[in-house]
């Protein structure tokens, strides 16, 4: 059991409430892949489940949760001594590198280094090199003190040059998910020393989204990562240096974020509508409609074509194109449906009940839907569930080629390999 998996299975609001804390004092955030975090409304505290228990209890926390908080699970969590040991080992590893970063930040603020035959504060060196905001954006400085404090991490093997910058990326405003080292004169070339699952954003979140690390040298802000969207609770500025594809990515991933700038206006002011057509695939249906309206250009056909997918199932080739599924034959294509489904997430409703959630595309319709998991376990139930859903939505009658229902179900499930399974809200 690793920390992120543990965080995702335990319902942190329920645990905090059972501990006797006032849950109204926190905003609870569920970060994809990383699980639950709590952010204080009255201080700068951001923590996961370990931060609500004394350090002395961490070694046995897995067992404590399984025994005393078994009514606080989002997903089943059977006790295992092996899982308990692995969880503590992973938490220890993560906290060690978290501590490396924190100490390196302190060193960056206080250390003196030799520069042009003088001894200067490290911050003055950064100013002289044209990087005045690097420390404000949470970068650190690797010193002998940091190396000596964590000998078991063998960071000295990476310490190949004297002026080494510590570059973190974040999954929360207070928690790093990666750590890299770079020569101060070439921060773009970084050497990884720690990674927890995947990279996050660089810099100080909540001010301005910038194009890259080069911008972080001269202004406060952060690079964009989808995990930003979990934490942005006030309007954020967008840098003028952001490219079209970056703006599209921010718009497609920033469902909860608010920005001081109008994204569509920024997009239209970039490289022209041809560039928009090249990037429109990342947007959802409603965003394409909005962009079409503001640009006066026909983008929907381009968006539909860009979402074509091809699958090989039992030796045959199937295609999801436009608003239908097809079987590819030698000289023709056989239509399997007059609709397509995009699955966004699978939501846990009760202990043994799950709901598939997404969008259904049929003729001119693009409508959110929810369908119980039971309708995806047999051909008969699938056809019955789709027909029931169409009738309840009042959009028409679905066509399903009965010879290929099983292959159709396989295609739909193949598109779900990275779909999130989330607890009911």
C-alpha positions as CSV (number, residue, x, y, z in Angstrom):
1,X,0.0,0.0,0.0
2,X,1.4,3.4,-1.1
3,X,0.5,6.7,0.4
4,X,-1.5,8.0,-2.6
5,X,-3.6,4.8,-2.7
6,X,-4.2,5.0,1.0
7,X,-5.2,8.7,0.7
8,X,-7.7,7.8,-2.0
9,X,-9.4,5.0,-0.1
10,X,-10.0,6.9,3.2
11,X,-12.6,9.6,3.4
12,X,-10.6,12.4,5.1
13,X,-13.6,14.6,6.0
14,X,-15.1,11.6,7.9
15,X,-11.9,10.9,9.7
16,X,-11.4,14.5,10.7
17,X,-14.9,14.7,12.0
18,X,-14.5,11.5,14.0
19,X,-11.3,12.9,15.6
20,X,-13.4,15.7,17.0
21,X,-12.2,18.5,14.7
22,X,-14.5,21.1,13.3
23,X,-14.8,20.1,9.6
24,X,-16.2,23.6,8.7
25,X,-12.7,25.0,9.4
26,X,-11.3,23.1,6.3
27,X,-11.8,22.9,2.6
28,X,-11.4,19.2,1.6
29,X,-9.8,18.5,-1.7
30,X,-9.7,15.2,-3.5
31,X,-6.7,15.3,-5.9
32,X,-6.7,12.7,-8.8
33,X,-4.1,10.0,-8.1
34,X,-3.1,11.6,-4.8
35,X,-6.3,11.3,-2.7
36,X,-7.7,13.5,0.0
37,X,-6.2,16.7,1.4
38,X,-7.5,19.3,3.8
39,X,-6.8,23.0,3.6
40,X,-7.4,25.3,6.6
41,X,-9.7,28.3,6.1
42,X,-7.9,30.2,8.9
43,X,-4.2,29.4,8.4
44,X,-1.8,28.1,5.7
45,X,-2.1,24.5,6.8
46,X,-2.5,21.9,4.1
47,X,-2.4,18.3,5.1
48,X,-3.3,14.7,4.3
49,X,-4.4,12.0,6.7
50,X,-1.0,11.6,8.3
51,X,-1.0,15.2,9.4
52,X,-3.9,14.7,11.7
53,X,-2.1,12.0,13.8
54,X,1.0,12.3,15.9
55,X,4.3,11.2,14.2
56,X,4.6,8.5,16.9
57,X,1.4,6.9,15.5
58,X,2.5,6.9,11.9
59,X,4.1,3.4,11.9
60,X,0.8,1.8,12.8
61,X,-1.6,4.2,11.2
62,X,-2.8,1.7,8.6
63,X,-3.9,-0.6,11.3
64,X,-5.4,2.2,13.4
65,X,-7.5,3.3,10.4
66,X,-8.7,-0.2,9.6
67,X,-9.6,-0.9,13.3
68,X,-11.0,2.4,14.6
69,X,-12.1,4.2,11.4
70,X,-13.6,1.4,9.3
71,X,-16.8,3.5,8.8
72,X,-14.7,6.2,7.1
73,X,-13.8,4.3,3.9
74,X,-14.5,5.5,0.4
75,X,-13.3,2.1,-0.8
76,X,-12.6,-1.2,0.9
77,X,-9.4,-1.4,2.9
78,X,-8.7,-4.8,4.4
79,X,-5.9,-5.0,7.0
80,X,-2.5,-6.4,6.1
81,X,0.7,-6.2,8.0
82,X,2.6,-6.1,4.7
83,X,0.5,-3.2,3.5
84,X,1.0,-1.4,6.8
85,X,4.8,-1.7,6.6
86,X,4.8,-0.5,2.9
87,X,2.6,2.5,3.7
88,X,5.0,3.7,6.5
89,X,8.0,3.1,4.3
90,X,6.5,5.1,1.5
91,X,5.4,7.9,3.8
92,X,8.9,8.0,5.3
93,X,10.5,8.2,1.8
94,X,8.2,11.1,0.8
95,X,8.7,13.0,4.0
96,X,12.5,12.7,3.7
97,X,12.5,14.4,0.3
98,X,9.9,16.9,1.5
99,X,12.4,17.8,4.3
100,X,15.2,18.1,1.8
101,X,13.2,20.6,-0.1
102,X,12.2,22.6,3.0
103,X,15.8,22.7,4.2
104,X,17.0,23.8,0.8
105,X,14.5,26.6,0.8
106,X,15.9,27.8,4.2
107,X,19.4,27.5,2.8
108,X,18.5,29.5,-0.3
109,X,17.3,32.4,2.0
110,X,20.4,32.3,4.2
111,X,23.4,30.9,2.4
112,X,26.3,32.9,1.2
113,X,28.2,31.8,-1.9
114,X,31.3,32.8,-3.8
115,X,30.4,34.8,-6.9
116,X,32.8,36.9,-9.1
117,X,35.5,36.7,-6.3
118,X,33.1,37.9,-3.7
119,X,30.9,36.2,-1.1
120,X,27.3,37.2,-1.5
121,X,23.9,36.1,-0.3
122,X,22.5,33.5,-2.6
123,X,19.5,35.7,-3.3
124,X,21.9,38.5,-4.5
125,X,23.5,36.0,-6.8
126,X,20.1,35.2,-8.3
127,X,19.4,38.9,-8.8
128,X,22.7,39.4,-10.5
129,X,21.9,36.4,-12.8
130,X,18.5,37.9,-13.7
131,X,16.5,35.4,-11.6
132,X,15.0,37.6,-8.9
133,X,11.8,35.6,-8.3
134,X,13.3,32.1,-8.2
135,X,13.2,31.9,-4.4
136,X,9.7,33.4,-4.1
137,X,8.6,30.6,-6.4
138,X,9.8,28.0,-3.9
139,X,13.1,26.9,-5.5
140,X,15.8,25.8,-3.1
141,X,19.6,25.7,-2.9
142,X,21.6,22.5,-2.4
143,X,24.3,23.1,0.2
144,X,26.7,20.9,2.3
145,X,24.2,21.3,5.2
146,X,21.5,19.7,3.1
147,X,23.7,16.9,2.0
148,X,24.9,16.2,5.5
149,X,21.4,16.2,6.9
150,X,20.3,13.4,4.6
151,X,23.3,11.1,4.0
152,X,21.1,8.0,3.3
153,X,19.6,9.7,0.2
154,X,23.0,9.8,-1.4
155,X,22.3,13.2,-2.9
156,X,26.1,13.8,-3.1
157,X,26.1,11.5,-6.1
158,X,24.0,14.1,-7.9
159,X,26.1,17.0,-6.5
160,X,28.2,17.6,-9.6
161,X,28.6,21.3,-9.4
162,X,28.7,23.9,-6.7
163,X,25.7,26.1,-7.4
164,X,22.9,23.6,-7.5
165,X,19.2,24.7,-7.5
166,X,16.6,22.4,-6.0
167,X,13.5,22.4,-8.2
168,X,10.3,21.0,-6.7
169,X,6.9,20.3,-8.4
170,X,3.7,20.2,-6.4
171,X,0.5,18.2,-6.0
172,X,-0.7,20.6,-3.3
173,X,0.4,24.1,-2.2
174,X,2.5,22.5,0.6
175,X,3.3,19.0,-0.8
176,X,6.0,18.2,-3.4
177,X,5.5,15.3,-5.8
178,X,8.9,15.6,-7.5
179,X,12.4,17.0,-6.8
180,X,15.0,17.8,-9.4
181,X,18.5,19.3,-9.3
182,X,19.9,21.7,-11.8
183,X,22.9,23.8,-12.4
184,X,22.1,27.5,-11.7
185,X,23.2,28.5,-15.2
186,X,21.0,25.8,-16.9
187,X,17.8,25.3,-15.0
188,X,16.1,23.9,-18.1
189,X,18.3,20.9,-17.8
190,X,17.3,19.1,-14.6
191,X,18.2,15.8,-13.0
192,X,15.4,14.0,-11.1
193,X,16.1,12.7,-7.6
194,X,12.5,12.0,-6.4
195,X,9.1,11.3,-8.0
196,X,5.9,10.5,-6.2
197,X,3.6,9.1,-8.9
198,X,3.9,12.0,-11.4
199,X,5.1,15.6,-11.9
200,X,3.0,18.5,-10.7
201,X,3.2,22.3,-11.2
202,X,6.3,24.3,-10.8
203,X,6.3,27.6,-8.8
204,X,3.9,29.4,-6.4
205,X,0.3,28.6,-7.2
206,X,-2.5,31.1,-7.0
207,X,-0.9,34.1,-8.6
208,X,-0.4,33.7,-12.3
209,X,-0.1,30.8,-14.7
210,X,3.1,31.2,-16.7
211,X,4.5,29.6,-19.8
212,X,7.6,27.9,-18.4
213,X,10.3,27.9,-15.7
214,X,12.1,30.7,-17.5
215,X,9.1,33.0,-16.7
216,X,9.3,31.8,-13.0
217,X,12.8,33.4,-12.9
218,X,11.3,36.9,-13.3
219,X,7.8,36.8,-12.0
220,X,5.7,35.1,-9.2
221,X,3.5,32.3,-10.5
222,X,3.3,28.7,-11.6
223,X,3.3,26.5,-14.6
224,X,0.0,24.8,-15.4
225,X,-0.8,21.2,-14.3
226,X,-4.3,19.7,-14.1
227,X,-3.8,19.4,-10.3
228,X,-3.9,23.2,-10.1
229,X,-7.6,23.0,-10.8
230,X,-8.2,21.3,-7.4
231,X,-6.6,24.3,-5.5
232,X,-7.5,27.5,-7.3
233,X,-10.0,29.2,-5.1
234,X,-9.7,32.7,-6.5
235,X,-9.3,34.3,-10.0
236,X,-5.9,33.6,-11.5
237,X,-4.0,35.7,-14.0
238,X,-2.8,34.2,-17.3
239,X,0.5,35.1,-18.7
240,X,0.6,36.8,-22.2
241,X,3.4,34.3,-23.0
242,X,1.1,31.2,-22.9
243,X,0.9,29.5,-26.2
244,X,-2.4,28.4,-27.9
245,X,-1.9,24.7,-27.0
246,X,-1.3,25.7,-23.4
247,X,-4.4,27.9,-23.2
248,X,-6.4,25.0,-24.7
249,X,-5.0,22.7,-22.1
250,X,-5.8,25.1,-19.3
251,X,-9.3,25.5,-20.5
252,X,-9.9,21.8,-21.0
253,X,-8.5,20.9,-17.5
254,X,-9.5,24.0,-15.5
255,X,-13.2,23.2,-14.9
256,X,-13.2,24.7,-11.4
257,X,-10.6,27.5,-11.9
258,X,-11.5,31.1,-12.5
259,X,-9.3,33.4,-14.4
260,X,-9.0,37.2,-14.6
261,X,-8.6,36.9,-18.3
262,X,-11.2,35.7,-20.9
263,X,-9.7,32.5,-22.3
264,X,-11.6,32.6,-25.6
265,X,-10.4,36.2,-26.2
266,X,-6.8,35.2,-25.5
267,X,-7.2,32.2,-27.9
268,X,-8.6,34.4,-30.7
269,X,-5.8,36.8,-30.2
270,X,-3.1,34.2,-30.9
271,X,-2.2,32.6,-34.2
272,X,-5.5,32.6,-36.0
273,X,-8.3,30.1,-36.5
274,X,-6.2,27.6,-38.3
275,X,-4.2,27.2,-35.1
276,X,-7.4,26.7,-33.1
277,X,-8.5,23.9,-35.5
278,X,-5.3,22.1,-34.8
279,X,-5.8,22.1,-31.0
280,X,-9.6,22.0,-30.6
281,X,-9.6,18.2,-29.9
282,X,-8.8,18.7,-26.2
283,X,-11.9,20.8,-25.6
284,X,-15.3,19.4,-24.6
285,X,-18.5,19.9,-26.6
286,X,-19.8,23.0,-24.8
287,X,-16.4,24.7,-25.1
288,X,-16.3,24.1,-28.8
289,X,-19.8,25.6,-29.1
290,X,-18.6,28.7,-27.2
291,X,-15.5,29.0,-29.3
292,X,-17.4,28.7,-32.5
293,X,-19.8,31.4,-31.4
294,X,-17.0,33.8,-30.4
295,X,-14.8,33.1,-33.4
296,X,-17.5,32.9,-36.1
297,X,-15.7,29.9,-37.5
298,X,-17.0,26.3,-38.0
299,X,-15.0,24.2,-35.5
300,X,-17.4,21.4,-34.6
301,X,-16.7,19.2,-37.7
302,X,-13.0,19.5,-37.0
303,X,-13.5,18.6,-33.3
304,X,-15.7,15.6,-34.2
305,X,-13.1,14.2,-36.7
306,X,-10.2,14.8,-34.3
307,X,-11.8,12.4,-31.8
308,X,-11.8,9.4,-34.1
309,X,-10.5,6.2,-32.4
310,X,-9.6,2.8,-33.9
311,X,-9.6,-0.5,-32.1
312,X,-8.8,-4.1,-32.9
313,X,-11.1,-6.6,-31.2
314,X,-10.9,-10.3,-31.8
315,X,-9.0,-9.8,-35.1
316,X,-11.4,-7.2,-36.5
317,X,-11.0,-3.4,-36.8
318,X,-13.6,-1.1,-35.3
319,X,-13.7,2.7,-35.5
320,X,-15.4,5.4,-33.3
321,X,-16.0,8.2,-35.7
322,X,-18.4,11.2,-35.8
323,X,-21.3,10.1,-33.7
324,X,-21.3,6.4,-34.5
325,X,-19.3,3.2,-34.2
326,X,-18.3,1.2,-37.3
327,X,-16.8,-2.2,-38.2
328,X,-14.2,-1.9,-40.9
329,X,-14.5,-4.5,-43.7
330,X,-12.4,-5.0,-46.9
331,X,-14.3,-2.6,-49.1
332,X,-16.8,-1.0,-46.8
333,X,-17.8,-0.1,-43.2
334,X,-20.7,-1.5,-41.4
335,X,-22.4,0.9,-38.9
336,X,-22.9,-0.5,-35.4
337,X,-24.7,2.4,-33.7
338,X,-26.1,5.8,-34.3
339,X,-24.5,7.2,-31.1
340,X,-21.2,7.3,-29.2
341,X,-20.4,7.4,-25.5
342,X,-17.6,9.3,-23.8
343,X,-17.1,7.9,-20.2
344,X,-15.7,10.6,-17.9
345,X,-15.7,8.8,-14.5
346,X,-17.2,5.8,-12.6
347,X,-18.8,6.9,-9.4
348,X,-19.3,4.7,-6.3
349,X,-22.9,5.0,-5.2
350,X,-23.0,2.3,-2.4
351,X,-20.9,-0.6,-1.3
352,X,-21.7,-2.7,-4.4
353,X,-23.3,-0.1,-6.8
354,X,-21.4,2.0,-9.3
355,X,-22.5,4.6,-11.8
356,X,-20.9,5.3,-15.2
357,X,-20.9,9.0,-16.0
358,X,-20.2,10.8,-19.2
359,X,-21.6,12.3,-22.4
360,X,-23.7,10.7,-25.1
361,X,-23.5,12.1,-28.7
362,X,-26.5,11.4,-30.9
363,X,-27.4,13.5,-34.0
364,X,-27.3,17.1,-32.9
365,X,-27.5,16.2,-29.2
366,X,-24.6,16.2,-26.6
367,X,-26.1,15.3,-23.3
368,X,-24.6,14.2,-19.9
369,X,-25.7,10.7,-18.8
370,X,-25.4,8.3,-15.9
371,X,-25.9,4.6,-16.3
372,X,-25.6,1.9,-13.6
373,X,-22.7,-0.5,-13.8
374,X,-25.0,-3.5,-14.1
375,X,-25.8,-2.4,-17.7
376,X,-22.2,-3.0,-18.8
377,X,-21.9,-6.6,-17.7
378,X,-24.0,-8.4,-20.4
379,X,-25.2,-7.7,-24.0
380,X,-28.8,-7.9,-23.1
381,X,-28.6,-5.5,-20.2
382,X,-26.4,-3.1,-22.2
383,X,-29.0,-2.8,-25.1
384,X,-31.8,-2.5,-22.5
385,X,-29.9,0.2,-20.5
386,X,-29.1,2.3,-23.6
387,X,-32.7,2.2,-24.9
388,X,-34.0,3.1,-21.4
389,X,-31.6,6.0,-21.3
390,X,-32.5,7.3,-24.7
391,X,-36.2,7.2,-23.9
392,X,-35.8,8.9,-20.4
393,X,-33.7,11.6,-22.0
394,X,-36.3,12.1,-24.8
395,X,-33.7,12.2,-27.6
396,X,-34.9,9.4,-29.9
397,X,-34.4,5.7,-30.5
398,X,-30.9,4.2,-30.4
399,X,-29.7,1.8,-33.1
400,X,-27.4,-1.0,-32.1
401,X,-26.3,-3.7,-34.5
402,X,-27.2,-6.8,-32.5
403,X,-24.5,-9.0,-34.1
404,X,-21.7,-6.8,-32.5
405,X,-23.0,-5.8,-29.1
406,X,-20.2,-7.6,-27.3
407,X,-17.5,-6.0,-29.4
408,X,-19.2,-2.6,-28.9
409,X,-19.1,-3.0,-25.2
410,X,-15.4,-4.0,-25.5
411,X,-14.7,-0.8,-27.5
412,X,-16.4,1.4,-24.9
413,X,-14.4,-0.3,-22.1
414,X,-11.2,0.1,-24.0
415,X,-11.6,3.9,-23.9
416,X,-11.9,3.6,-20.1
417,X,-8.4,2.4,-19.2
418,X,-7.6,5.7,-17.4
419,X,-11.1,6.6,-16.1
420,X,-11.2,7.7,-12.5
421,X,-13.3,5.7,-10.0
422,X,-14.5,8.2,-7.4
423,X,-16.6,8.1,-4.3
424,X,-20.1,9.6,-4.4
425,X,-19.9,13.3,-3.5
